Structures are given as C-alpha cells and as structure tokens.
C-alpha cells in the first residue's frame, strides 16, 4: 500500500488525485519557518540561520527550499488548510506552557543542545522514517548524541503524516508513552513532528486534555494563542470516546459489482486518503468485496477501478464539496443500541466542546498507565 508520505514528492498529479476526494473547508494561511516569537525564551531559534554560508551550504539550502515547497503543497492538500513549512530555516517552536513545547523536527545534534539550554528533558519525536529521509535528517546521529547526555531523553512514537485516522488509532499508545516520560523526566517536554503543525500539536492537545485537566476547547484556545497550527480535533474526540467506550469495532462490507475490470481498490475509509486497499474478487457472485472491522464513527471513501477514481452509485454518496468532489460513505458506525450509555458518551465527547467528568479522567489516566510500553 502506498502511504502519502512515501509518494514521490515531485509528483503533484498523484497528490491531487488523493486529495481531490476529501472535503476541505476554507482555513486561513498558517506559515511557520523563522517566525517572530513573542516568548523571548525562543530567541535561540534565530541562531539556526545565522552566520555566513559556504557555496556548498547555499546549494543545500536551495535544495531544502525546493523540498519545503513541495512538502508544504502536499501538507496543504492533505490537511485541508493552507500550511507552510520552511525546513531550510532551521528548527522552530513555541512554548505552549512553561513545561510543554511544540515544534518542528530537530535537524542536527547541535539542536539537542539548543533544547537542553531551555530546560528540555524529553524530546518526543512523532516522525516516521520516510519523513526523516525526505529532508535528510540523520536521526541516528541525533539519538547517539542524546545518549551521551545525562540530562535529556529522546523517544519516538511514530504517527503517519497527514493521516487523521492513524492519529486517532495511535493516540492512546502515544500519549501513554508521553505521559510516562514526563513523569519520569520532569522538566520541559519538546513534542515535534516534521513541521510541528499537525501531529505534534494534536498530541500536545490530547495530553493537555487527558492528563493535565484541561477542557478540550480551553486547551485548543491556549495552543492556538501560542502557535498557528492545525491539529485534527475530530481525531482527538474520537480517540477519547474510543477509550471510554471500550475500543469497540463494528463489521462493514463494501462491494463493487462487475467482472470487466482487473483491479478494484478503496482509499479513505479507515486507512486514510494516502493509502489504498484491494478488494477480493468473488467469481461465483461476480463481486469485488472488502470486509472491514471499523471503530465507531463516520467514514468516507472512494473506489479506484483500474486506476480510475470513482464512486459506487449503489452505496451512499456525499453531497459535493466546495471543489465539486463527491465520495461514498459508510453510514455512522455506532453502538447497536443508540440509547446505550456508550452511545451517549460518544455523542457527548464528539460534540463541539467536550469535557471529561472526574471519573472519566481517572479512567483515562489509569488506562494510559496500564497501556503496554512500546519498543
């Protein structure tokens, strides 16, 4: 299966095909590179691009600038918001709280010392290997340097870039690992993905909501007042409800009728728009089928038949989005009993501004403490 971040970055056509299926409302521009930070503790960021450039360095900077342009275009298309990241300008970040920073990726071992100088005790990396390879970040050198230091720890908890569903599924494990690290190390925690605009702010927001006692809306307002970013709130709400309703899944079956094609795939659904999954052909019935156990929620998807993106007219279809695109969708996957306690909990926690009861906070914290440690 093709992950969106594994697609050739030079191919705009492929990404338009993927992103043309999503509903994208209008959002203001978010631009981060070398920004002007209100917090004077962040003045160290300016040092990243200070000093003269050699001709080699200049060439590398120009190369990174081109990669940044492509990455920003990909991110904007996939996330549904106009987002800009300038890797060539160095690491950028914001204090959300005195003990919590959200930022972009470390690029060199020297960045470790920059973070140590402002009290960071835990570096929490959400990038996958393809993210690191795209910008040529040597994560091995960074981790090797961290291991030589006695006052800081580097941890990885990978989440797929541009994929809200993967974020939803991974949040319990990721926030469990984060919470344990904060308890162990104290001090300031630095959470980062590649640009620090999607995954990292979402994880920080979830940590504030689940562990630090904030209402989700309160935490979101604080985050946005410190850093312009685009965390996927629906993923956080769904992950919260998943924990409190027992991580339930419901079976769903999708079909495509016809034996006049050689391949039928689906994108979207629970795998994200950056991936595809193949349907199996049943010769006796002349049907292509896919059976999937889905967590509770609403899912949109589209068929790719012999490479052509299309909707199945015999399955529910959305209204056109602002770009005129339509998708198939699975009717709300919910508890069999709409009047059950779990259905009521999910409805409340996926509303506009959900909060947790004291009992729910205790359940989530106990869940995070008991969650098995990842390698």
C-alpha positions as a printed Julia matrix, in Angstrom:
375×3 Matrix{Float64}:
   0.0     0.0     0.0
   1.18    3.49   -0.76
   1.46    5.91    2.12
   1.04    9.57    1.23
   4.43   10.45    2.65
   6.0     7.72    0.52
   4.7     9.16   -2.74
   7.25   10.91   -4.97
   7.36   14.48   -3.71
   7.88   15.81   -7.22
   4.58   14.39   -8.42
   1.83   16.92   -7.9
  -0.62   14.91  -10.03
  -0.66   11.92   -7.68
  -1.39   14.12   -4.72
  -4.21   15.92   -6.49
  -5.79   12.56   -7.16
  -5.62   11.68   -3.49
  -6.7    15.0    -2.08
  -9.45   15.61   -4.6
 -11.63   13.19   -2.65
 -11.64   14.98    0.66
 -13.95   17.7     1.92
 -11.79   20.75    2.53
 -13.28   23.85    4.12
 -11.5    27.16    3.84
  -8.91   27.89    6.5
  -6.52   30.82    6.99
  -2.91   30.53    5.98
  -0.56   29.04    8.56
   3.1    29.74    7.91
   5.98   28.63   10.08
   9.66   28.8     9.43
  11.68   31.51   11.09
   8.78   33.23   12.82
   8.75   36.12   15.27
   8.07   34.6    18.65
   6.59   36.63   21.49
   8.34   34.46   24.07
  11.91   35.7    24.48
  12.99   32.24   25.56
  12.75   31.28   21.9
  15.34   33.78   20.68
  17.74   30.89   20.31
  15.86   29.85   17.15
  17.29   32.84   15.29
  20.74   31.32   15.61
  19.77   28.47   13.34
  20.2    30.55   10.2
  22.85   32.98   11.44
  26.36   33.13   10.03
  27.73   33.03    6.51
  27.06   30.28    4.01
  29.64   28.4     2.0
  28.78   27.62   -1.61
  28.0    24.04   -0.57
  25.75   25.21    2.22
  24.0    27.57   -0.16
  23.35   24.76   -2.59
  21.98   22.57    0.16
  19.78   25.41    1.38
  18.33   25.9    -2.1
  17.72   22.16   -2.36
  15.92   22.14    1.01
  13.86   25.15   -0.07
  12.57   23.19   -3.05
  11.73   20.26   -0.81
   9.98   22.62    1.61
   7.82   23.99   -1.2
   6.76   20.5    -2.24
   6.19   19.36    1.34
   4.09   22.46    2.08
   1.97   21.84   -1.01
   1.48   18.2    -0.01
   0.6    19.18    3.55
  -1.88   21.84    2.44
  -3.59   19.43    0.07
  -3.78   16.58    2.58
  -4.72   18.55    5.69
  -7.37   20.85    4.21
  -5.64   24.02    5.43
  -3.05   26.31    3.86
   0.12   25.29    5.72
   3.72   26.3     5.09
   6.94   24.83    6.48
  10.47   26.1     5.71
  12.91   23.35    6.67
  15.89   25.35    5.42
  15.32   27.98    8.11
  16.01   25.56   10.92
  14.12   24.32   13.93
  11.17   26.47   15.11
   8.99   26.05   18.16
   6.68   27.66   20.72
   6.18   27.23   24.43
   2.53   26.24   24.91
   3.02   26.01   28.68
   6.19   26.55   30.69
   6.67   22.76   30.67
   5.46   21.98   27.13
   6.86   22.97   23.72
   5.51   22.14   20.26
   7.84   22.5    17.33
   9.4    21.26   14.13
  11.94   18.48   13.79
  15.47   18.52   15.07
  17.89   18.65   12.15
  21.32   18.14   13.71
  22.82   17.01   17.04
  23.5    20.69   17.77
  19.75   21.2    18.07
  19.82   18.94   21.12
  21.98   21.45   22.96
  19.63   24.28   21.99
  16.79   22.4    23.67
  18.87   21.46   26.71
  19.68   25.13   27.23
  15.97   25.94   27.7
  15.33   23.09   30.12
  14.07   20.33   27.8
  14.31   16.91   29.45
  12.3    14.86   26.93
  12.41   15.07   23.13
   9.32   13.31   21.8
   9.56   12.57   18.07
   6.44   11.57   16.1
   8.12   11.22   12.7
   8.32    8.06   10.66
  11.48    7.07    8.82
  10.25    8.33    5.41
   9.66   11.77    6.97
  13.25   11.87    8.19
  14.67   10.57    4.93
  12.82   13.15    2.84
  14.68   16.06    4.46
  17.86   14.04    5.06
  17.65   14.15    8.87
  20.15   11.78   10.5
  18.07   10.56   13.43
  20.78    8.09   14.38
  23.33   10.88   14.96
  20.81   12.87   16.99
  19.93    9.91   19.2
  23.57    8.95   19.6
  24.35   12.44   20.85
  21.37   12.39   23.23
  22.61    9.1    24.67
  25.89   10.8    25.61
  23.99   13.39   27.64
  22.81   12.56   31.14
  20.08   15.18   31.37
  17.81   14.51   28.37
  15.97   11.59   26.75
  14.93   11.07   23.11
  11.82    8.99   22.41
  10.0     8.07   19.22
   6.28    7.32   18.87
   5.52    7.23   15.16
   2.3     8.56   13.61
   1.66    8.59    9.87
   1.88   12.06    8.37
  -1.32   13.7     7.05
  -3.47   10.82    8.35
  -6.17   11.74   10.89
  -7.35    8.16   11.26
  -3.88    6.86   12.08
  -3.63    9.7    14.59
  -6.89    8.58   16.18
  -5.75    4.96   16.47
  -2.27    5.81   17.73
  -3.16    8.49   20.3
  -3.73    6.12   23.26
  -0.32    4.43   22.85
   1.48    7.69   22.03
   0.04    9.72   24.92
   0.68    6.81   27.3
   4.34    6.83   26.31
   4.48   10.63   26.56
   2.85   10.71   29.99
   5.23    8.11   31.39
   8.22   10.02   30.01
   7.05   13.3    31.54
   6.56   11.61   34.91
  10.0    10.05   34.66
  11.99   13.03   33.42
  10.16   16.14   34.61
  11.32   19.48   33.24
  10.25   20.71   29.82
   8.95   18.35   27.11
   9.55   19.03   23.41
   6.97   17.39   21.12
   7.69   17.51   17.41
   6.73   16.04   14.07
   8.19   17.35   10.79
   6.7    20.84   10.63
   5.09   20.93   14.07
   1.74   21.84   12.52
  -0.35   18.67   12.66
   0.75   15.61   14.61
   2.76   17.36   17.33
   0.11   19.94   18.28
  -2.54   17.2    18.23
  -0.54   15.03   20.65
   0.18   18.03   22.9
  -3.51   18.97   22.87
  -4.55   15.41   23.74
  -2.04   15.29   26.59
  -3.41   18.55   27.97
  -6.97   17.21   27.68
  -6.41   13.7    29.04
  -3.67   14.25   31.6
  -3.37   17.91   32.56
  -7.05   18.53   33.26
  -7.96   21.0    30.52
 -11.27   21.1    28.69
 -10.57   20.38   25.05
 -11.73   23.8    23.91
  -9.71   25.51   26.62
  -6.57   23.59   25.63
  -7.16   24.31   21.95
  -7.52   28.05   22.54
  -4.31   28.1    24.57
  -2.44   26.13   21.91
  -3.63   28.37   19.08
  -2.75   31.5    21.02
   0.85   30.3    21.13
   1.31   28.58   17.76
  -0.57   28.73   14.46
  -1.19   25.09   13.62
  -3.87   22.63   12.55
  -4.48   19.75   14.98
  -7.25   17.36   13.97
  -9.83   17.81   16.73
 -12.16   15.1    15.43
  -9.38   12.52   15.79
  -8.81   13.57   19.41
 -12.54   13.44   20.21
 -12.92   10.02   18.62
  -9.85    8.63   20.4
 -11.24    9.88   23.71
 -14.57    8.19   23.08
 -12.78    5.03   21.91
 -11.07    4.64   25.29
 -14.21    5.31   27.32
 -16.44    3.01   25.26
 -14.07    0.05   25.16
 -12.4     0.47   21.74
 -15.37   -1.19   20.04
 -15.4    -2.1    16.36
 -18.25   -2.92   14.0
 -18.1    -5.0    10.79
 -18.72   -3.33    7.44
 -18.81   -4.89    3.97
 -18.21   -2.92    0.77
 -18.79   -4.32   -2.72
 -18.16   -3.44   -6.37
 -20.14   -5.32   -8.99
 -18.55   -6.31  -12.29
 -16.08   -8.72  -13.82
 -14.93   -6.32  -16.55
 -12.07   -4.83  -14.52
  -8.74   -6.2   -13.32
  -8.26   -4.3   -10.04
 -10.58   -2.62   -7.55
  -9.18   -0.69   -4.6
 -10.54    1.63   -1.91
  -8.95    4.74   -0.45
 -10.12    6.71    2.56
 -12.27    4.66    4.92
 -10.08    3.78    7.95
  -6.76    3.76    6.08
  -6.62    7.4     5.05
  -6.61    9.04    1.61
  -2.9     8.36    1.21
  -3.33    4.6     1.08
  -5.22    2.01   -0.89
  -6.52   -1.43   -0.02
  -7.51   -4.06   -2.59
 -10.89   -5.75   -2.8
 -11.07   -9.5    -3.41
 -12.97  -10.88   -6.39
 -15.68  -13.49   -5.8
 -16.01  -15.34   -9.12
 -19.28  -17.06   -8.22
 -21.08  -13.81   -7.46
 -19.14  -11.57   -9.83
 -18.45   -9.16   -6.96
 -15.4    -7.45   -5.56
 -15.69   -7.34   -1.76
 -13.94   -5.85    1.25
 -14.82   -6.71    4.84
 -13.53   -4.33    7.47
 -13.99   -4.02   11.24
 -14.29   -0.29   11.87
 -14.14    1.7    15.09
 -17.3     3.69   15.7
 -17.55    6.79   13.57
 -18.31    8.19   10.1
 -16.17    7.15    7.12
 -15.83    8.43    3.58
 -14.08    6.5     0.83
 -13.72    6.18   -2.9
 -13.16    3.27   -5.25
 -10.21    3.1    -7.64
 -11.21    0.81  -10.52
  -8.35    0.0   -12.87
  -6.67    3.17  -11.64
  -9.72    5.43  -12.08
 -11.22    7.12   -9.02
 -14.98    6.7    -8.9
 -18.0     6.35   -6.61
 -20.27    3.34   -6.33
 -23.74    4.57   -7.25
 -25.32    1.76   -5.23
 -23.76    2.91   -1.95
 -24.43    6.16   -0.04
 -22.82    9.22   -1.66
 -21.96   12.56   -0.05
 -23.02   15.92   -1.35
 -20.39   17.68   -3.5
 -17.71   19.51   -1.51
 -16.54   23.0    -2.41
 -14.38   21.58   -5.22
 -17.29   19.58   -6.59
 -15.94   16.21   -5.47
 -18.16   13.5    -4.03
 -17.34   10.36   -2.04
 -19.08    7.23   -0.9
 -19.56    6.97    2.84
 -20.35    4.37    5.46
 -23.41    5.34    7.45
 -22.49    6.11   11.03
 -20.88    3.06   12.62
 -22.4     3.18   16.1
 -23.42    1.08   19.03
 -26.28   -1.3    18.16
 -28.34    0.36   20.87
 -28.5     4.14   20.24
 -29.86    4.63   23.77
 -26.95    2.84   25.44
 -24.56    4.53   27.84
 -21.64    4.13   25.44
 -23.61    5.79   22.61
 -24.43    8.71   24.9
 -20.78    9.04   25.93
 -19.6     9.06   22.33
 -22.21   11.62   21.3
 -21.17   13.92   24.13
 -17.43   13.55   23.55
 -17.68   14.16   19.81
 -19.72   17.34   20.29
 -18.39   20.86   19.73
 -16.71   21.46   23.1
 -16.48   18.23   25.1
 -15.24   17.92   28.66
 -14.45   14.9    30.82
 -16.01   14.07   34.14
 -13.7    13.4    37.08
 -14.46    9.68   36.79
 -13.69    9.7    33.06
 -10.38   11.46   33.67
  -9.48    8.8    36.22
 -10.4     6.01   33.79
  -8.26    7.53   31.04
  -5.27    8.1    33.32
  -5.47    4.53   34.6
  -5.77    3.33   31.01
  -2.66    5.27   30.0
  -0.66    3.99   32.96
  -1.62    0.39   32.19
  -1.05    0.63   28.45
   1.8    -1.7    27.36
   5.09    0.07   26.74
   6.23    0.23   23.13
   9.74   -0.61   21.99
